Every structure is written in C-alpha cells, then in structure tokens.
Amino acid sequence: MEWETARTVAYPWQCDSMGHFATQHYMKVFDDATYHLLGHLGFALSDVTRTRRGWADVSHSIEYCREVLAGDLLLVLSSVERIGRTSITYKSRLTRAAEKDKNCAVLTGVAVHFDLERRVALELPADIRAAARRALHVEELEQPAQDAPTESA
C-alpha cells in the first residue's frame, strides 16, 4: 500500500547555484513524509512525551532520478518495504504532482523504534506491526507474483 505522505512546492530559494532543488531540501520533504507514514501505521507524535518512545532513522539511501526545479509542485508517496523485529524499512517516492508515475527521487530508509530514555531499540508495538503487515499484504495482492517480504531483526 502506498500513501500520499507529503505535498510541497520547490521554491526558488530552495534551489542551489545550478538551479535545481538542493539536497538539504529533499531531506526536509522526506523527513516530513516519514512522520506521515508512521502516522498511517498508528504512531502519534503527540504520544512521545508520555511514552518516551519514538523512532531513530538508521539508514537512508537516495536515488536522484529527475531534476526538480523552482516552481515544481511535489508529491511524496510512501510505502512499507520490510518489517524487522525493531525496525521498518520504507520507500518514499518524490514525484511531480502531475506525474506520479515518474520519480524525481526515491528514498529507502530504515527507522528503528526507540526508547528515548535508555537510548536503545525496542520491539515494534503490536498495533504498528499489524498495520505494517496489512500494508505489505496489500502490496503483495496488487503486484505480480514475486518474493514475499520477510520478517527478521
């Protein structure tokens, strides 16, 4: 299952001396999208103060596919790619809003459920794991047969 997780516009002040969207601004858009993806899975940022549990990004890989220019209307679509014991691997696709099938950039990331007091990884909460599994199951049903995602640490 792929969710819309961010919408923005590439402003002229976000472009570098070569005239395209600067790397630092891609990360801002992808970071916002990650919070929205986690929200779709049941994580509420408002609960962090009470639970002292959150997320730590431990890996990002970005493929830049098409140039983004000032004035481009941008959309991010995100999905769960893999579920681990303590982590979720996800993909976020940045596209122009009018061309959802043409990626401008793709981020693959790993977010670890994290104890903010002890600063250690925690097992995924049951409700978030279940939501992530549902999202993966929908992907399997919608796509041609391929290797199913596996669960591991």
N, C-alpha and C positions, 0 to 999 in steps of 0.2 A: 504494500500500500504506500502510495506517495502522497504526502500532504503539502499544500502550499504553506510555507513557513516564514516567508518574508517578501515584502514588496518595498521597493525604493526607487530612487532616480539617481543617475550618475550626474552629479553637479560639476560645473567647470572647476571649482576649487578642489575637487577630489581627483583631478587629473594631474599627471606628472608632466615634466618638461617635454615628453614625447607625445603628449596629447591624449594619452589613454588613462583609464581608471587605475589609480595607484594601488599597489599591492596591499598597503595597510588598510585600505577601504574595503577590499574584498573580505579581509578577515573580520571587519566590523559586521558586514552583512551576514557572513557565515556564522558568526557568533550569535547574532540575534536569531538566526534560523534554528540554531541548535537548541536554544531555550524554548522556542515554539514547538520543536519536535518533541522534546522532553515533556512539554505540557500536553501534547497529544497522547503521550504514554501515561499520563497521570501525575507527573511531578508538578508540584505547585511551589514556585519560588517563594511565595509568602509563608510557607511552612518551614523554611530553613532556620529561622531564628528559634522556633520552638523545638525542632527535631535535631538541629545541629548536624544535619545530613545534607549533602549536596553532591556535586559532580566535579571531577577533575579531568580535563582533556589531557590525554597522554600521547596522542598521536594525531597529526594532520598530514595529509598528502593532497596537494592541489595540482590539478592539471588545467592549464590555461588553454582554452580551445579557440576562442574567437575574441577579438578586440572589443572592449567596452569603451564607448566614447561619451563625452558630455551630452546630456540630454536623453540618453537611453533610459527607457523605463524597464526596470529589472524585476525579476521574479525568482524566488528560490523554491524549489520543490525538494523535499527531503524524505528519506525512507530508511528503515532499519535493514541492515545487511546481515548482521550476525548478532547472536546473543551469547555472551560468556557468563561465567559464574558471577563476576563483579562488574562486567562491562557490557556496553552496547557499541557495536560498530555501525556507523551510519554513513549515508551518502547524501550530500546536498548538491543539487544542480542549479547553477546560476544561469538563467536564460534572459533573453529579452522577453518582455511580457507578451508581445505579439508573435513570438516564435518559440513556443515552449518545447518544441522538438529539436532545437538547435542549442546545444550547450555553449555558453561563453566560458564557464569554468566549472570544474567538478571537484568538490572536497570530499575526501573519505577521511573520517575521523573515528577515534575511539574515545569514549567517555566512560570513566570509572566512577561508580557510586562510592561516595567518600564520606568518612566520619570527620567532621570539621574540628572536633576536639582532639581526638587521638591522631589525626592525620594519617589514617590508614584506609585501605579499600574495604568496602563492605559488600556482602552478597546483595544482589539486586532484590528489592522488595517484591513480594509475590504479585502484587497488582501491576507493577510496571513490567515484570517478566511476562505476565499473562497478556498484557496489551501488546508488547513487542512480539510475542509469539503469534498473536492474531494478525498483526501487520505482516509478518513473514509468511503466514499461511495464505493470506490474500494474494501476496506476490506470487507464490507458487501456483495458485489456481489461475492467475491471469497470464502467466508466461508459458511458453512451450516447455516441455519436459527438459529438466537439467538437474545437475546435482543439487540436492536439497541442502540448505544451510544447516550446519551442525552446531551443537552447543558444546562449549569447552571453557576452560578457565580463562 
